[in-house]
Amino acid sequence: MSLHKIITIIVGILSVIGIIFALMIMSGNDSMIDNLLYVTYAVLVLILALVLVFVITGLFKGDIKKTLFSVGAFVAILFIAYAMSSGTDLDLTPFIDKGMDVSESTSKYVGAGLYAFYILGAVAIGSMVYANIKKLIN
């Protein structure tokens, strides 16, 4: 049996379990929320494991130089985003008054994540525009 069929069967089983739990929650059975969270955690672990497997197999099949260059560029973008984020541009007193554990470092990490998202989004849009212009020229 191929890996694709096994994954399809697992996805089908987890989908049926998720639908059953969702219907139980909609019917007013709130105790099923914990069970649905456990299914969510199981799916997350399964997805992360599969991503790791496919990334590692892709590393050995493909060009390792290009892969390392891409990972290095991603890490560089993360460092640039972290350097751009200050963490002090937000008044934290409303969060602290509500009992939320928000500090300057938390604010800096969130800002870095947003800056990284913006940079990666701009790179993605730029690469799409570049590919389309190159396709039109040829």
Secondary structure, DSSP 8 states (H G I E B T S, - for coil): --HHHHHHHHHHHHHHHHHHHHHHHHTT-TTHHHHHHHHHHHHHHHHHHHHHHHHHHHHHHS-HHHHHHHHHHHHHHHHHHHHH--S-SS--HHHHHTT----HHHHHHHHHHHHHHHHHHHHHHHHHHHHHHHHHH-
